[in-house]
């Protein structure tokens, strides 16, 4: 919280100098990155590297090094512009907050209301000379309270400005190596993105089986309000974390747990249909947000992606046979939407194929008359009465329990990644497995309450 004395005594000269210095830095960096004045630039080097007819190792190692290094200069410019936008915006807003405070104190004095150096508001005590020369109207308690409220509002706004600036700058300072490829376009957009992502993360940490339709709608609305915003997307992904992201989704799509929350009974048909509609939107909005975040090469997001892959074979549901949900099942449904980064898709897909190959086998359904099934995929091993009914709500008539379906859709949105995946023979021949060896899975949506859940 910013105190009255801190804002009243605030000196903004150094901040203004920092704004000017960062603008000068941007001008210099742009020349280095993009060229100008006939000087050699990173863009020139990248263009020459791409055009060069290099052979052998130069065709791969040196060429990639030059182009990647040139791209890092663009990232430096992006960060510099973002820092300048934050500092410039903070300077402008703090200047206004300070001015508003001085104006509020000045107007209060005209009503015989005194604000001391700690911001305490009281009726002014007239001097003996003033009291003897003219009658002074004492302020009412309502007037005193109004001044106190106005000052509190100004200090709260100043604190929000200070917090936004600190959070935005820390976003660029969180990595020890490398620069962000995205940043803030303005202070106002930074403040909105930070506030909304914080609210969304708070909702995402609630028990998803108890979240109301209204809360889930708010969750979706916050995601929808920030399309193509990589900073917001990364804050959401890292704020929730890989485990919580998958557990939230797996818990949210568990309709049985939601309908019987707190020991209650199933809601109305309209409640259920509304919930299914919201779950379809959740899958789409959260999926596209995570897709945007996957393109970040920050240390945090690299660790996030590695952990999501590692969670693929683990249970991210409630840990019971009726609600077991593998990480691959949850993430693949989210992958149906947006364009995920190619290297992540290939790492994920290779791990998914490996897991399936190692965990496909024969199974005998329980009971004396249990059926013996051969070459069963790990997602299909439970008997029908013990399976979770549905993990996917929205377009296409599948239940979303086969993770390969969502993953194939993700590859369709990134053709280059698809080419790499189906061309790979190490650690396994993906094309051979998917096109010839993999067993079919009947992944249909069971009829529930007379409502077909797969239609979008």
C-alpha positions in Angstrom: 0.0 0.0 0.0 1.3 3.5 -0.9 1.1 5.9 2.1 0.0 9.5 2.0 3.5 10.7 2.8 5.1 8.5 0.1 2.9 9.8 -2.6 2.9 13.4 -1.3 6.7 13.4 -1.2 7.3 11.4 -4.4 10.0 12.7 -6.7 9.5 11.6 -10.3 12.7 13.1 -11.9 14.7 9.9 -11.9 11.8 7.9 -13.3 11.4 10.5 -16.1 15.1 10.2 -16.8 14.8 6.4 -17.0 11.9 6.8 -19.5 14.1 9.0 -21.7 17.1 6.6 -21.4 15.0 3.6 -22.4 13.7 5.5 -25.5 17.3 6.3 -26.5 18.1 2.6 -26.0 15.3 1.6 -28.2 16.5 3.9 -31.0 19.9 2.3 -30.8 18.7 -1.3 -30.6 16.4 -0.9 -33.6 19.3 0.1 -35.7 21.3 -2.9 -34.6 18.3 -5.2 -35.2 16.7 -3.8 -38.3 19.4 -1.6 -39.9 19.4 2.0 -40.9 22.0 4.5 -42.0 23.8 2.0 -44.2 25.0 0.1 -41.1 25.2 -3.7 -40.8 22.3 -5.1 -38.8 21.1 -8.5 -37.4 18.4 -8.5 -40.1 21.1 -8.2 -42.8 23.1 -11.1 -41.3 20.0 -13.3 -41.1 19.1 -12.5 -44.7 22.6 -13.3 -45.9 22.7 -16.5 -43.8 19.4 -17.8 -45.3 20.5 -16.9 -48.9 24.0 -18.5 -48.5 24.6 -21.8 -50.2 26.4 -23.4 -47.3 27.4 -27.1 -47.4 28.1 -29.7 -44.7 27.9 -28.6 -41.1 27.7 -24.9 -42.1 24.3 -25.6 -43.7 22.9 -26.6 -40.3 25.1 -25.4 -37.3 26.4 -22.0 -38.5 23.3 -21.0 -40.4 21.0 -21.8 -37.5 23.3 -20.0 -35.1 23.2 -16.8 -37.1 19.4 -16.8 -37.7 18.7 -17.6 -34.0 21.1 -14.9 -32.8 19.5 -12.4 -35.2 16.1 -13.3 -33.8 17.3 -12.6 -30.3 18.1 -9.0 -31.3 14.4 -8.7 -32.2 13.6 -10.0 -28.7 15.9 -7.4 -27.1 14.0 -4.7 -29.0 10.6 -6.2 -27.9 11.8 -6.2 -24.2 13.1 -2.6 -24.5 9.9 -1.3 -25.9 7.9 -3.2 -23.2 10.0 -1.8 -20.4 9.7 1.7 -21.8 5.9 1.3 -22.1 5.7 0.3 -18.4 8.0 3.0 -17.1 6.4 5.7 -19.3 2.9 4.6 -18.2 3.9 4.4 -14.6 5.4 7.9 -14.7 2.3 9.4 -16.3 -0.1 7.7 -13.8 2.0 8.5 -10.7 2.2 12.1 -11.8 -1.5 12.2 -12.0 -2.0 10.5 -8.6 0.3 13.0 -7.0 -1.5 15.9 -8.6 -4.9 14.5 -7.6 -3.7 14.2 -4.0 -2.5 17.8 -3.9 -5.8 18.9 -5.4 -7.8 17.0 -2.9 -5.9 18.5 0.1 -6.2 22.0 -1.4 -10.0 21.6 -1.9 -10.3 20.2 1.6 -8.6 23.2 3.2 -11.1 25.5 1.6 -13.8 23.6 3.6 -11.7 24.0 6.8 -10.6 20.4 6.7 -7.0 19.6 7.5 -5.0 16.6 6.3 -1.8 16.1 8.2 1.5 14.6 7.0 0.3 11.0 7.7 -3.0 11.5 5.8 -5.2 11.8 8.8 -8.2 14.0 8.1 -9.7 16.3 10.7 -11.5 19.6 11.1 -9.1 22.5 10.9 -8.5 24.3 14.2 -8.6 28.1 13.5 -6.0 30.4 14.8 -7.0 32.9 17.5 -6.7 35.8 15.0 -8.9 34.1 12.4 -11.4 33.1 15.0 -11.7 36.7 16.3 -12.0 38.3 12.9 -14.8 36.2 11.3 -17.0 33.3 12.0 -15.6 30.0 10.6 -18.1 27.4 9.6 -16.9 24.0 10.9 -17.0 21.1 8.4 -19.6 18.4 8.8 -18.6 14.8 9.6 -20.0 13.9 6.1 -17.6 16.4 4.5 -14.7 15.0 6.5 -15.6 11.4 5.6 -15.8 12.4 1.9 -12.3 13.8 1.9 -10.9 10.8 3.7 -12.6 8.5 1.1 -11.3 10.5 -1.8 -7.7 10.4 -0.4 -8.1 6.6 0.2 -9.2 6.1 -3.4 -6.2 8.1 -4.8 -3.8 6.1 -2.6 -5.4 2.8 -3.7 -5.0 3.8 -7.4 -1.4 4.7 -6.7 -0.7 1.4 -5.1 -2.3 -0.4 -8.1 0.0 1.5 -10.4 3.0 0.7 -8.3 2.1 -3.0 -8.2 1.4 -3.2 -11.9 4.8 -1.7 -12.7 6.6 -4.0 -10.4 4.8 -7.1 -11.7 5.4 -6.1 -15.3 9.1 -5.4 -14.8 9.5 -8.7 -12.9 8.0 -10.5 -15.9 11.1 -9.4 -17.9 13.5 -10.1 -15.1 12.5 -13.6 -14.2 14.8 -15.4 -16.6 18.6 -15.4 -16.1 19.3 -16.2 -19.7 17.7 -14.9 -22.9 15.0 -12.3 -23.6 11.2 -12.5 -23.9 9.8 -12.6 -27.4 6.7 -10.8 -26.2 6.0 -7.8 -24.0 3.5 -5.1 -23.0 2.2 -2.7 -25.5 0.9 -0.2 -23.0 0.6 0.3 -19.2 -3.2 0.0 -19.3 -3.1 -3.3 -21.2 -0.4 -4.6 -18.7 -2.6 -3.6 -15.8 -5.7 -5.3 -17.3 -3.8 -8.4 -18.2 -2.2 -8.8 -14.8 -5.5 -8.2 -13.0 -7.5 -10.6 -15.1 -4.8 -13.3 -15.0 -4.7 -13.0 -11.2 -8.5 -13.4 -11.0 -8.5 -16.3 -13.3 -5.7 -18.1 -11.4 -7.7 -17.7 -8.2 -10.7 -19.3 -9.8 -8.5 -22.1 -11.2 -7.4 -23.0 -7.7 -10.9 -23.7 -6.5 -12.3 -27.2 -6.5 -13.6 -27.6 -10.1 -16.3 -30.0 -9.1 -17.8 -27.3 -6.9 -17.4 -24.3 -9.2 -20.8 -22.9 -10.1 -21.8 -22.3 -13.7 -21.5 -18.6 -13.1 -17.9 -18.9 -11.9 -17.0 -21.2 -14.8 -18.6 -18.6 -17.2 -16.5 -15.9 -15.6 -13.4 -18.1 -16.1 -14.2 -18.5 -19.8 -14.9 -14.7 -20.1 -11.5 -13.8 -18.7 -9.8 -16.1 -21.2 -11.8 -14.8 -24.1 -10.9 -11.2 -23.2 -7.3 -11.8 -24.0 -6.9 -13.5 -27.4 -3.4 -13.6 -28.9 -2.0 -12.1 -25.7 1.2 -14.1 -25.1 2.0 -12.4 -21.8 -1.4 -13.1 -20.3 -1.2 -16.6 -21.6 2.1 -17.3 -20.0 1.0 -15.8 -16.7 -2.0 -18.1 -16.7 0.0 -21.2 -17.6 2.7 -20.5 -15.0 0.2 -19.2 -12.4 -1.8 -22.4 -12.5 1.2 -24.7 -13.1 1.1 -27.9 -15.2 -0.4 -30.1 -12.4 -3.1 -27.7 -11.5 -4.0 -26.9 -15.1 -4.6 -30.6 -15.9 -6.3 -31.3 -12.6 -8.6 -28.4 -13.0 -9.7 -29.5 -16.5 -10.0 -33.1 -15.5 -12.1 -32.1 -12.5 -14.3 -29.7 -14.4 -15.3 -32.2 -17.1 -16.3 -34.7 -14.4 -20.1 -34.1 -14.6 -21.0 -36.7 -12.0 -18.9 -35.1 -9.3 -20.3 -31.7 -10.1 -23.9 -32.8 -10.0 -23.4 -34.6 -6.7 -21.3 -31.9 -5.0 -21.7 -31.5 -1.3 -23.7 -34.6 -1.2 -26.5 -33.0 -3.3 -28.5 -34.5 -6.1 -28.3 -33.9 -9.8 -29.4 -30.5 -11.0 -32.0 -29.7 -13.6 -31.7 -30.8 -17.2 -31.1 -27.1 -18.0 -28.3 -26.9 -15.5 -26.6 -29.9 -17.0 -27.0 -28.7 -20.6 -25.6 -25.3 -19.6 -22.7 -27.0 -17.8 -21.8 -29.0 -20.9 -21.9 -25.9 -23.1 -19.6 -24.1 -20.7 -17.2 -27.1 -20.7 -17.0 -26.9 -24.4 -16.1 -23.2 -24.2 -13.6 -24.0 -21.4 -11.8 -26.5 -23.6 -11.5 -24.1 -26.4 -10.6 -20.9 -24.5 -8.1 -22.6 -22.1 -6.7 -24.7 -25.0 -6.0 -21.6 -27.2 -4.5 -19.7 -24.3 -2.1 -22.6 -23.5 -1.2 -22.8 -27.2 -0.2 -19.2 -27.1 1.9 -19.7 -24.0 3.6 -22.8 -25.5 5.5 -20.5 -28.0 7.4 -18.8 -25.1 10.9 -19.9 -24.7 11.2 -18.6 -21.1 12.8 -20.8 -18.5 9.4 -21.2 -16.7 7.5 -22.2 -19.9 10.2 -24.7 -20.9 9.9 -26.3 -17.5 6.1 -26.2 -17.8 6.1 -28.0 -21.1 8.6 -30.7 -19.9 6.4 -31.3 -16.8 3.2 -31.6 -18.9 4.9 -34.3 -21.0 6.1 -36.1 -17.8 2.5 -36.0 -16.4 1.1 -37.8 -19.4 1.0 -41.2 -17.9 -0.1 -40.1 -14.4 -3.6 -39.8 -13.0 -4.7 -36.2 -12.9 -8.2 -37.1 -11.9 -9.4 -38.0 -8.4 -7.4 -41.2 -8.3 -10.4 -43.6 -8.3 -11.2 -46.2 -10.9 -14.3 -44.3 -11.9 -12.6 -41.0 -12.4 -9.1 -41.9 -13.5 -7.9 -39.4 -16.0 -4.4 -39.6 -17.5 -2.5 -36.4 -18.1 -2.4 -37.3 -21.8 -6.2 -37.4 -21.9 -6.6 -34.0 -20.3 -3.9 -32.2 -22.3 -4.9 -33.7 -25.7 -8.4 -32.4 -25.4 -7.0 -28.9 -24.7 -4.7 -29.4 -27.7 -7.7 -29.5 -30.1 -7.6 -25.7 -30.2 -4.9 -23.2 -31.1 -1.5 -23.7 -32.7 0.9 -25.2 -30.2 4.7 -24.8 -30.6 6.2 -27.5 -32.8 9.0 -28.9 -30.6 6.6 -29.3 -27.7 4.1 -31.1 -30.0 6.8 -33.6 -31.1 8.1 -34.2 -27.5 4.5 -34.7 -26.4 3.6 -37.0 -29.3 6.7 -39.1 -29.0 6.0 -39.6 -25.3 2.4 -40.4 -26.0 3.3 -43.1 -28.6 5.9 -44.5 -26.3 3.4 -44.7 -23.4 0.8 -46.4 -25.6 3.3 -49.0 -26.9 4.5 -49.9 -23.4 1.0 -50.1 -21.9 -1.1 -51.7 -24.6 -1.9 -55.3 -23.8 -4.5 -58.0 -23.1 -7.0 -57.5 -20.4 -9.8 -59.5 -18.8 -12.9 -57.7 -17.5 -13.7 -58.4 -13.8 -16.3 -60.9 -12.8 -16.8 -64.6 -13.5 -18.0 -64.0 -17.0 -15.6 -61.2 -17.8 -14.6 -60.8 -21.4 -11.0 -61.2 -22.4 -9.8 -58.4 -24.8 -6.6 -58.4 -26.7 -4.2 -55.5 -27.5 -6.2 -53.0 -25.6 -5.0 -49.4 -25.4 -4.3 -48.1 -21.9 -7.3 -45.6 -22.2 -9.7 -48.5 -22.9 -8.7 -51.1 -20.2 -11.4 -50.3 -17.7 -14.7 -52.1 -18.1 -17.4 -49.9 -19.5 -19.2 -49.4 -16.1 -16.0 -48.0 -14.6 -15.0 -45.6 -17.3 -15.4 -41.9 -17.1 -18.2 -41.0 -19.5 -16.8 -38.0 -21.3 -13.8 -35.7 -21.3 -14.6 -33.7 -24.4 -17.5 -31.3 -24.9 -18.0 -29.4 -28.1 -17.5 -30.2 -31.7 -17.1 -33.7 -33.0 -18.8 -36.9 -31.8 -16.1 -38.4 -29.6 -15.9 -38.7 -25.9 -12.3 -37.4 -25.7 -11.0 -40.4 -23.8 -8.6 -41.4 -26.6 -5.8 -38.7 -26.4 -4.6 -39.5 -29.9 -7.7 -37.8 -31.3 -6.9 -34.4 -29.8 -3.2 -34.7 -30.5 -3.9 -35.4 -34.2 -6.0 -32.2 -34.3 -3.1 -30.3 -32.8 -0.8 -31.6 -35.5 -3.3 -30.5 -38.1 -3.0 -26.9 -36.8 0.8 -27.0 -37.2 1.7 -28.7 -40.5 5.5 -28.3 -40.0 5.2 -30.1 -36.6 3.1 -32.8 -38.3 5.7 -33.4 -41.0 8.5 -33.7 -38.3 6.4 -36.1 -36.2 5.4 -38.5 -39.0 8.9 -38.4 -40.5 10.5 -39.4 -37.2 11.9 -42.9 -36.7 13.6 -42.1 -33.4 12.7 -42.9 -30.6 10.2 -44.8 -32.7 8.6 -44.9 -36.1 5.5 -42.8 -35.5 4.0 -43.3 -39.0 4.4 -47.1 -38.7 2.7 -47.2 -35.3 -0.2 -44.8 -36.1 -1.0 -45.9 -39.6 -0.4 -49.7 -39.3 0.2 -51.0 -35.8 -2.1 -49.0 -33.5 -5.3 -50.7 -32.4 -8.6 -49.0 -33.0 -10.6 -47.5 -30.1 -14.3 -47.1 -30.0 -14.4 -43.6 -28.3 -18.1 -42.8 -28.3 -20.2 -40.6 -26.0 -22.7 -42.5 -23.9 -26.2 -41.2 -23.8 -26.9 -39.4 -20.5 -30.2 -38.1 -19.3 -31.4 -38.4 -23.0 -28.8 -35.8 -24.0 -26.1 -36.7 -26.6 -23.0 -35.0 -25.1 -20.8 -34.9 -28.1 -22.6 -32.4 -30.3 -21.1 -28.9 -30.3 
